[in-house]
């Protein structure tokens, strides 16, 4: 980028329709979706082009795996990761996942960088334009688009312009700051330690985690002989910049886990704090926030990366539909109404888990014991907890009088041609109907499928796997009216 670089929105000239800022899993999934749908998209990243193996996320949950399956990526990632059939909380509570109503009835232990590699390959193949080593310094927006002010390392300031901008640039989001949104919340845990080490003793579990009154520790494998260790000690509340040595990490592990597994050869160590924050709005005009730019949570439950990727899956098809002229711009408002409540719920659940794990006072210990006993003995409550942690338990609000399926996540049902999530791989709506129906004039945005069973319900599935509309034995006119409402005229 030399001097002032300017890319105009396609509505006013030539160039890109959407600029995505941030090349983590959220930004990569979103950019790849848009490019696959035929929307010109540029991805701006502050870092040089290098996917780091020092990521903090290690867990893919069932709903995220379903979204990746709808993009043809899940099977390869499953082969690289290690499945885990239950989630252990507070030492003795086990939340089983093998009964989840999903093809992915487990969580997958896999470092974030493997997810990023797969999503980046997809984005490159789809035609995403990448601009690395470029920092966002501000933005302005008008009725026609957004001008993003940027500076590339060693270069003059420049501008990029698009119809919309999505900030997926993390907790310290430059996009969020540029649109003036606050990020209310607080630090929940300070002086969390992190180390990537080799171990002399292999842990018995794929994920090893436990908490006592004064310490907790988490160990997960990278798959290359190293393990990620995250720990905390109540009595060691020091600033993030305080030097960290391996002896401190080993001491925390011995307190929380009873042993340190012979930790050695640390290739990276760091100290950080964990916040709970959420932006009051995920949209300001033509600018959107997704992932950690919109919400950050404690690591408990491994929900942060997963929630961000599901934000991206929700927003991408809506932006594509509006930009291609198949939907009213008001559709973009549903991103806030659908995803903000989910972000708030994840803050509550992850925060609740970590506070109970850190319990020390008698009344909080009694509350944890009571909750553990309740979940251990009450199946519906345990299944609800599993649904929330894994993401499959969330549904979106439906209009009054709508069919009971509307707004619900639809599982990977069997169709006459295969599985639903295979049919979703084109990024199109899927109409599942027991009767013949032609998609003439809508084949770029609609796939027509039929139940493998004798079911009589007609269901229109959104590209993100949620039900847009459903009816029992509707006539052709009713189906056409629903298709016009959701996919535009043929």
Backbone torsions as a table, in degrees:
resi	resn	phi	psi	omega
1	UNK	NA	113.3	-179.0
2	UNK	-112.3	128.7	-178.4
3	UNK	64.0	-136.3	-179.5
4	UNK	-98.8	117.4	176.3
5	UNK	-100.4	132.8	-176.8
6	UNK	-134.0	123.1	174.7
7	UNK	-116.0	123.7	-174.7
8	UNK	-95.0	153.7	175.9
9	UNK	-64.4	146.9	-175.1
10	UNK	-65.6	-18.5	177.4
11	UNK	-73.1	-18.3	-177.4
12	UNK	-123.0	-0.7	-179.5
13	UNK	-178.3	-138.4	177.1
14	UNK	-119.6	154.4	177.2
15	UNK	135.0	-131.9	-170.4
16	UNK	-107.6	148.5	176.5
17	UNK	-91.5	-34.7	-176.6
18	UNK	-135.1	135.7	168.7
19	UNK	-108.2	124.6	174.1
20	UNK	-104.7	127.8	-179.9
21	UNK	-105.6	118.2	179.7
22	UNK	112.7	122.7	-175.8
23	UNK	-109.3	34.9	168.9
24	UNK	-79.1	-173.0	-178.5
25	UNK	-56.6	-38.9	-179.4
26	UNK	-64.1	-51.0	-178.7
27	UNK	-65.2	-39.5	-179.2
28	UNK	-66.8	-42.9	178.9
29	UNK	-63.4	-44.6	-178.9
30	UNK	-63.2	-47.7	-179.2
31	UNK	-63.8	-40.7	178.0
32	UNK	-63.5	-39.6	177.1
33	UNK	-61.9	-46.9	-177.7
34	UNK	-63.2	-45.6	180.0
35	UNK	-64.5	-38.6	177.5
36	UNK	-61.8	-34.1	179.1
37	UNK	-80.3	0.6	178.9
38	UNK	89.0	13.1	179.2
39	UNK	-93.1	122.9	176.5
40	UNK	-63.0	127.1	-174.1
41	UNK	-140.0	140.5	175.5
42	UNK	-117.0	134.0	177.4
43	UNK	-109.5	121.8	-178.0
44	UNK	-106.0	129.2	-178.0
45	UNK	-132.6	133.1	-178.8
46	UNK	-69.9	-33.0	-177.4
47	UNK	-80.4	159.0	169.0
48	UNK	-64.3	166.6	-177.9
49	UNK	-73.9	93.3	176.1
50	UNK	-160.3	122.1	176.0
51	UNK	-85.1	117.5	-175.5
52	UNK	-81.2	145.2	173.5
53	UNK	-93.8	16.8	-178.9
54	UNK	-104.3	33.2	-176.5
55	UNK	-76.0	160.4	-177.2
56	UNK	-96.5	-26.0	-175.8
57	UNK	-82.6	142.0	-176.1
58	UNK	-138.0	2.6	-172.1
59	UNK	-129.7	131.4	168.2
60	UNK	-109.1	125.4	179.8
61	UNK	-92.7	170.3	-171.9
62	UNK	-56.9	-45.3	-176.7
63	UNK	-66.7	-37.0	177.1
64	UNK	-67.5	-39.5	176.7
65	UNK	-63.2	-35.8	175.5
66	UNK	-63.9	-42.3	177.9
67	UNK	-63.5	-39.7	177.7
68	UNK	-68.7	-33.4	175.4
69	UNK	-62.3	-39.4	178.6
70	UNK	-68.2	-6.7	177.2
71	UNK	-115.9	9.0	176.9
72	UNK	73.2	21.7	-174.1
73	UNK	-111.4	-17.1	-168.4
74	UNK	-66.6	-42.2	-174.3
75	UNK	-62.6	-42.5	178.6
76	UNK	-65.0	-38.9	178.8
77	UNK	-69.4	-37.1	176.8
78	UNK	-59.4	-37.8	-179.4
79	UNK	-67.8	-25.2	-178.9
80	UNK	-88.2	-26.1	-173.9
81	UNK	-98.4	-175.7	179.0
82	UNK	-122.8	118.6	-179.0
83	UNK	-74.1	149.5	178.1
84	UNK	-134.1	127.6	-170.5
85	UNK	-91.1	-4.0	177.2
86	UNK	-149.2	160.8	176.3
87	UNK	-112.3	125.5	-179.6
88	UNK	-100.9	128.1	179.8
89	UNK	-124.3	139.7	172.5
90	UNK	57.5	33.7	174.1
91	UNK	85.1	-54.2	-171.0
92	UNK	-116.9	-10.3	-179.6
93	UNK	-86.9	125.5	177.9
94	UNK	-115.7	122.3	176.2
95	UNK	-100.9	104.6	-177.1
96	UNK	-72.1	142.5	-179.4
97	UNK	-111.6	-5.9	-174.1
98	UNK	-68.7	-14.0	177.2
99	UNK	-99.4	6.6	176.9
100	UNK	-59.0	137.7	178.0
101	UNK	-78.0	63.3	-175.3
102	UNK	-149.2	150.8	171.5
103	UNK	-60.2	-26.5	-178.8
104	UNK	-106.0	73.6	-177.0
105	UNK	-88.2	56.4	-179.2
106	UNK	-168.5	172.2	165.5
107	UNK	-105.9	155.4	-177.3
108	UNK	-113.0	121.0	176.7
109	UNK	-85.3	112.1	-175.1
110	UNK	-156.1	128.7	180.0
111	UNK	-61.8	146.8	-178.4
112	UNK	-55.5	-34.8	-175.3
113	UNK	-65.3	-27.1	176.1
114	UNK	-68.9	-37.7	176.7
115	UNK	-64.8	-43.9	179.9
116	UNK	-62.7	-40.0	178.6
117	UNK	-59.6	-45.9	-178.8
118	UNK	-65.4	-43.2	-179.6
119	UNK	-69.0	-34.7	178.1
120	UNK	-67.0	-42.9	177.9
121	UNK	-57.6	-44.6	179.5
122	UNK	-62.4	-43.8	-178.9
123	UNK	-63.8	-42.3	179.2
124	UNK	-62.6	-46.0	-179.2
125	UNK	-63.5	-31.2	-179.2
126	UNK	-79.8	-12.8	176.3
127	UNK	102.0	17.6	176.4
128	UNK	-63.7	137.2	174.8
129	UNK	-90.8	123.1	-178.3
130	UNK	-102.1	133.2	175.2
131	UNK	-125.1	100.8	-177.1
132	UNK	-94.2	169.9	174.3
133	UNK	58.5	34.0	-173.8
134	UNK	-130.8	125.0	-175.7
135	UNK	-101.9	137.1	174.3
136	UNK	-82.4	125.5	-179.3
137	UNK	-109.7	-7.8	179.5
138	UNK	165.8	176.9	175.8
139	UNK	-157.8	160.5	172.2
140	UNK	-140.6	150.2	179.8
141	UNK	-135.5	152.8	178.9
142	UNK	-138.3	-168.5	-175.6
143	UNK	-65.3	-22.2	-174.9
144	UNK	-102.8	-18.6	-177.1
145	UNK	173.0	-166.1	-176.6
146	UNK	-125.4	133.0	173.0
147	UNK	-103.4	119.4	-179.1
148	UNK	-99.4	123.3	178.4
149	UNK	-90.5	124.9	-173.1
150	UNK	-134.2	161.2	173.7
151	UNK	-140.2	122.7	176.5
152	UNK	-91.4	144.6	-177.7
153	UNK	-53.6	126.1	177.7
154	UNK	75.1	15.2	-176.3
155	UNK	-130.7	170.7	177.3
156	UNK	-75.1	159.0	174.5
157	UNK	-59.7	150.5	179.5
158	UNK	-142.8	-178.2	179.6
159	UNK	-135.3	144.7	170.5
160	UNK	-125.4	141.9	-177.1
161	UNK	-130.3	141.9	179.9
162	UNK	-153.9	169.7	176.7
163	UNK	-69.4	-36.5	-179.1
164	UNK	-142.2	154.2	174.8
165	UNK	-126.6	137.7	175.0
166	UNK	-119.8	121.6	175.8
167	UNK	-89.2	108.0	174.5
168	UNK	-120.6	41.0	-169.2
169	UNK	-105.4	31.1	166.3
170	UNK	83.3	-176.9	-173.6
171	UNK	-58.0	-36.1	-179.1
172	UNK	-96.8	36.4	-172.6
173	UNK	-46.9	119.4	174.2
174	UNK	-69.3	-30.7	177.9
175	UNK	-67.1	-45.7	179.1
176	UNK	-60.8	-41.8	178.9
177	UNK	-66.2	-36.6	-178.2
178	UNK	-67.0	-29.7	178.8
179	UNK	-94.0	4.6	171.5
180	UNK	76.0	21.7	179.5
181	UNK	-85.2	135.0	173.7
182	UNK	-73.4	168.9	178.5
183	UNK	-134.7	68.3	-172.4
184	UNK	-66.9	149.0	179.4
185	UNK	151.4	-159.5	-177.3
186	UNK	-157.2	165.2	172.4
187	UNK	-79.4	127.1	-178.0
188	UNK	-94.0	-42.2	-180.0
189	UNK	-129.6	129.4	177.2
190	UNK	-108.2	157.2	175.9
191	UNK	57.1	48.1	170.4
192	UNK	-79.1	133.3	-178.9
193	UNK	-101.8	149.4	-178.2
194	UNK	-139.8	134.9	179.6
195	UNK	-148.6	141.0	172.5
196	UNK	-106.7	116.0	-168.7
197	UNK	-136.7	164.3	165.1
198	UNK	-93.1	155.7	179.9
199	UNK	-123.8	139.0	173.6
200	UNK	-76.5	-28.5	180.0
201	UNK	-117.4	128.0	178.6
202	UNK	-78.0	126.8	179.1
203	UNK	-60.7	151.9	-178.9
204	UNK	-69.4	-31.7	-177.6
205	UNK	-104.9	155.0	174.5
206	UNK	-61.0	-47.9	172.5
207	UNK	-110.7	127.1	177.8
208	UNK	-112.8	122.8	-178.2
209	UNK	-152.1	144.2	174.0
210	UNK	-162.8	156.6	177.6
211	UNK	-134.3	139.4	170.4
212	UNK	-119.7	-175.1	-175.7
213	UNK	-59.6	-33.8	-173.5
214	UNK	-114.1	-1.5	-175.7
215	UNK	-157.6	151.7	166.3
216	UNK	-137.5	158.9	-179.9
217	UNK	-149.9	145.4	-177.2
218	UNK	-135.1	133.6	178.0
219	UNK	-131.2	130.0	179.0
220	UNK	-139.3	146.4	-177.7
221	UNK	-84.8	144.2	170.9
222	UNK	-81.9	-28.4	-175.8
223	UNK	97.8	-3.5	-179.9
224	UNK	-115.4	18.7	-178.2
225	UNK	98.2	-14.7	176.7
226	UNK	-99.7	157.4	178.1
227	UNK	-126.9	144.2	172.9
228	UNK	-91.4	127.4	177.2
229	UNK	-116.8	127.3	174.1
230	UNK	-123.1	130.9	-177.5
231	UNK	-147.2	166.4	-179.9
232	UNK	-152.0	142.5	176.7
233	UNK	-130.4	127.6	-175.7
234	UNK	-59.4	-34.8	-176.0
235	UNK	-85.5	2.6	-177.5
236	UNK	-119.5	65.3	-177.3
237	UNK	-96.3	89.1	-175.0
238	UNK	-124.5	163.0	179.6
239	UNK	-61.5	155.9	-177.5
240	UNK	-58.6	-31.8	-176.6
241	UNK	-80.5	-2.4	-179.9
242	UNK	-65.2	131.7	-178.9
243	UNK	-55.8	145.7	-178.2
244	UNK	-123.7	132.3	173.9
245	UNK	-120.2	165.2	-174.0
246	UNK	-66.1	-27.9	179.5
247	UNK	-60.9	-38.0	178.7
248	UNK	-65.1	-40.8	178.5
249	UNK	-63.6	-43.8	-179.3
250	UNK	-64.8	-37.3	179.1
251	UNK	-64.1	-42.9	178.5
252	UNK	-62.5	-42.9	178.9
253	UNK	-61.0	-41.7	180.0
254	UNK	-65.2	-37.5	178.5
255	UNK	-66.2	-45.5	-173.6
256	UNK	-84.8	-35.8	-172.4
257	UNK	-111.0	-11.6	-179.1
258	UNK	91.2	-12.5	177.6
259	UNK	-161.8	165.7	-177.8
260	UNK	-109.5	4.9	176.0
261	UNK	58.0	20.9	177.9
262	UNK	68.3	46.5	-179.1
263	UNK	-62.7	136.4	-180.0
264	UNK	-159.1	173.2	172.5
265	UNK	51.7	51.9	178.9
266	UNK	-65.0	125.6	177.5
267	UNK	-96.4	-12.7	177.4
268	UNK	-161.6	137.1	175.3
269	UNK	-139.2	147.0	-177.6
270	UNK	-155.9	161.0	176.2
271	UNK	-127.4	134.0	-177.4
272	UNK	-146.2	173.8	174.9
273	UNK	-121.4	156.0	-175.8
274	UNK	-113.7	126.1	-176.8
275	UNK	-109.3	158.7	166.2
276	UNK	-119.3	112.4	-178.1
277	UNK	-147.5	151.0	175.6
278	UNK	-149.5	132.1	175.8
279	UNK	-68.2	142.0	-179.3
280	UNK	-67.8	-23.2	178.9
281	UNK	-138.2	142.8	176.3
282	UNK	-97.5	0.6	179.3
283	UNK	-144.6	134.3	169.1
284	UNK	-131.5	104.7	-178.4
285	UNK	62.9	-117.6	-178.7
286	UNK	-96.0	9.3	-176.4
287	UNK	-114.2	134.8	-178.8
288	UNK	-122.8	156.6	173.7
289	UNK	-119.5	145.4	178.2
290	UNK	-147.0	154.4	178.4
291	UNK	66.4	-144.5	-175.9
292	UNK	-64.7	-17.6	174.1
293	UNK	-68.0	-24.4	-178.5
294	UNK	-101.2	-29.8	-175.5
295	UNK	-159.8	140.0	172.6
296	UNK	-130.0	146.1	-175.2
297	UNK	-132.7	169.7	170.6
298	UNK	-69.0	160.5	-179.1
299	UNK	-69.8	-10.5	-174.1
300	UNK	-57.6	127.9	179.7
301	UNK	85.8	-9.0	177.9
302	UNK	60.2	42.1	-171.6
303	UNK	-100.3	-11.2	-172.1
304	UNK	-62.3	-60.4	-179.5
305	UNK	-59.9	-39.5	-178.6
306	UNK	-63.5	-43.1	179.8
307	UNK	-64.2	-40.5	178.8
308	UNK	-63.2	-42.7	179.6
309	UNK	-65.9	-32.8	176.9
310	UNK	-74.0	-30.5	169.0
311	UNK	-56.2	-48.5	-177.0
312	UNK	-61.4	-41.9	-179.8
313	UNK	-64.9	-32.2	178.4
314	UNK	-72.7	-41.1	-174.0
315	UNK	-80.7	-34.0	-169.3
316	UNK	-62.3	-47.5	-176.5
317	UNK	-68.8	-28.7	179.1
318	UNK	-70.4	-45.3	176.0
319	UNK	-60.4	-43.2	-179.1
320	UNK	-63.4	-42.0	-178.5
321	UNK	-64.3	-41.6	-179.3
322	UNK	-69.7	-46.4	-177.0
323	UNK	-67.3	-27.6	178.0
324	UNK	-89.8	2.4	174.7
325	UNK	81.0	17.5	-178.3
326	UNK	-99.3	-3.1	-177.7
327	UNK	-147.3	152.8	176.1
328	UNK	-69.4	141.9	178.3
329	UNK	-55.8	-21.3	178.4
330	UNK	-61.5	-20.9	177.3
331	UNK	-57.4	-31.6	-177.7
332	UNK	-66.0	-23.3	177.9
333	UNK	-66.7	-24.1	-178.0
334	UNK	-72.4	-14.6	174.5
335	UNK	-61.2	-45.1	177.3
336	UNK	-65.1	-47.9	-174.3
337	UNK	-68.8	-25.5	-180.0
338	UNK	-92.3	-41.7	-172.2
339	UNK	-91.4	-28.5	-179.7
340	UNK	-61.5	-44.7	177.1
341	UNK	-61.8	-33.9	178.2
342	UNK	-66.5	-45.3	177.1
343	UNK	-57.7	-40.5	179.0
344	UNK	-65.1	-40.9	179.3
345	UNK	-65.6	-38.0	178.8
346	UNK	-67.2	-38.1	174.3
347	UNK	-57.3	-43.8	-179.0
348	UNK	-66.0	-46.0	-174.5
349	UNK	-70.5	-45.7	180.0
350	UNK	-67.3	-38.1	177.7
351	UNK	-65.1	-39.8	178.0
352	UNK	-63.4	-41.5	179.7
353	UNK	-62.0	-47.5	-175.0
354	UNK	-70.2	-34.5	179.1
355	UNK	-67.6	-39.2	177.6
356	UNK	-70.5	-34.9	177.2
357	UNK	-64.6	-32.5	-178.7
358	UNK	-88.8	4.3	-174.1
359	UNK	-55.7	137.8	179.3
360	UNK	-134.9	-38.2	-178.4
361	UNK	-72.4	152.1	-175.5
362	UNK	-55.3	-40.6	-175.9
363	UNK	-71.6	-34.1	177.5
364	UNK	-73.7	-34.5	175.4
365	UNK	-65.6	-38.7	177.7
366	UNK	-66.0	-39.2	177.9
367	UNK	-63.5	-43.1	178.9
368	UNK	-62.8	-42.6	179.5
369	UNK	-63.0	-41.0	-179.7
370	UNK	-66.5	-42.3	179.7
371	UNK	-65.6	-41.1	178.8
372	UNK	-60.9	-45.4	178.7
373	UNK	-63.0	-42.4	-179.3
374	UNK	-61.7	-50.2	-178.6
375	UNK	-66.9	-31.3	-178.7
376	UNK	-69.3	-26.4	-173.9
377	UNK	-112.3	-14.0	-176.7
378	UNK	-111.1	102.5	-175.3
379	UNK	-57.3	-49.0	-179.4
380	UNK	-58.6	-38.7	179.3
381	UNK	-67.7	-38.8	179.3
382	UNK	-67.2	-39.3	178.2
383	UNK	-67.2	-36.8	177.7
384	UNK	-64.9	-42.0	178.0
385	UNK	-62.2	-41.9	178.5
386	UNK	-63.9	-39.1	179.2
387	UNK	-64.3	-37.8	179.7
388	UNK	-71.8	-44.9	-177.9
389	UNK	-65.4	-40.1	-176.3
390	UNK	-85.3	-11.2	177.4
391	UNK	90.6	-12.9	-177.0
392	UNK	-78.8	-10.7	-177.8
393	UNK	-87.7	-2.1	-178.8
394	UNK	-88.5	141.8	174.7
395	UNK	-134.2	159.4	179.3
396	UNK	-102.8	150.9	-177.2
397	UNK	-61.7	140.7	179.6
398	UNK	-111.2	151.9	177.1
399	UNK	-62.0	153.3	177.6
400	UNK	-58.9	133.5	178.0
401	UNK	86.0	-0.8	-179.1
402	UNK	-72.5	159.6	175.5
403	UNK	-57.9	150.0	-175.4
404	UNK	-60.6	-22.7	-178.7
405	UNK	-81.1	-19.2	-172.8
406	UNK	-63.0	131.0	-178.7
407	UNK	89.5	-10.6	-177.8
408	UNK	-86.3	148.8	169.4
409	UNK	-69.1	135.3	178.8
410	UNK	-102.5	131.3	-179.4
411	UNK	-71.2	177.1	-175.4
412	UNK	-80.4	73.8	-175.5
413	UNK	-71.2	158.3	-179.6
414	UNK	-88.6	131.5	178.7
415	UNK	-113.5	171.0	-179.9
416	UNK	-65.1	-23.4	-179.3
417	UNK	-102.1	-2.9	-178.0
418	UNK	144.9	-140.8	-178.3
419	UNK	-99.1	152.2	178.9
420	UNK	-59.6	-44.1	-173.9
421	UNK	-72.4	-16.5	167.8
422	UNK	-73.5	-38.9	178.6
423	UNK	-66.6	-25.8	-179.8
424	UNK	-79.6	-5.1	-172.2
425	UNK	-68.0	-14.5	175.9
426	UNK	-84.4	-0.9	-178.8
427	UNK	74.2	19.4	-177.7
428	UNK	-106.3	164.6	167.6
429	UNK	-65.0	151.4	175.2
430	UNK	-123.5	120.1	174.9
431	UNK	-96.0	114.6	177.1
432	UNK	-102.2	117.5	-173.7
433	UNK	-141.5	146.0	177.0
434	UNK	-80.0	-7.7	-175.4
435	UNK	-115.8	157.5	177.9
436	UNK	-62.9	140.9	175.8
437	UNK	-156.3	131.9	-177.9
438	UNK	-95.0	138.3	178.8
439	UNK	-94.6	20.1	-177.5
440	UNK	-50.8	131.8	179.4
441	UNK	85.2	-9.3	179.8
442	UNK	-129.1	14.8	-174.2
443	UNK	-64.5	-17.9	176.9
444	UNK	-78.0	-11.4	-177.4
445	UNK	-139.1	3.1	-177.2
446	UNK	-143.9	133.5	172.2
447	UNK	-116.0	131.7	178.0
448	UNK	-100.4	126.6	179.8
449	UNK	-131.0	169.1	-178.6
450	UNK	-132.3	146.4	178.8
451	UNK	-60.9	141.9	171.2
452	UNK	-76.0	-21.9	178.3
453	UNK	-95.0	-173.8	178.9
454	UNK	-91.7	21.5	-177.5
455	UNK	-62.0	143.0	-174.9
456	UNK	-105.9	-4.3	180.0
457	UNK	-73.9	137.8	172.1
458	UNK	-100.7	129.2	-173.5
459	UNK	-130.3	131.9	173.0
460	UNK	-104.7	115.1	-175.8
461	UNK	-99.2	128.6	176.9
462	UNK	-67.6	160.8	177.6
463	UNK	-59.5	-21.2	178.6
464	UNK	-93.4	9.3	173.5
465	UNK	85.6	17.1	174.6
466	UNK	-110.7	153.3	-175.1
467	UNK	-80.6	122.5	177.6
468	UNK	-85.0	-38.8	-176.0
469	UNK	-158.1	148.4	177.0
470	UNK	-153.4	152.8	178.7
471	UNK	-157.8	153.8	176.7
472	UNK	-91.9	114.3	176.8
473	UNK	49.9	55.0	179.5
474	UNK	-73.7	159.0	174.9
475	UNK	-87.5	175.1	-175.9
476	UNK	-60.9	-37.3	-179.3
477	UNK	-64.5	-38.8	179.5
478	UNK	-67.8	-40.7	178.1
479	UNK	-63.6	-44.4	-178.9
480	UNK	-63.0	-39.1	178.8
481	UNK	-62.7	-40.6	178.7
482	UNK	-66.5	-39.7	-179.6
483	UNK	-66.8	-39.6	177.0
484	UNK	-61.5	-42.2	-177.9
485	UNK	-64.0	-38.8	-172.3
486	UNK	-100.8	-31.3	-174.3
487	UNK	-118.8	0.5	-178.7
488	UNK	84.5	173.4	-178.4
489	UNK	-75.7	154.4	179.8
490	UNK	-74.1	NA	NA
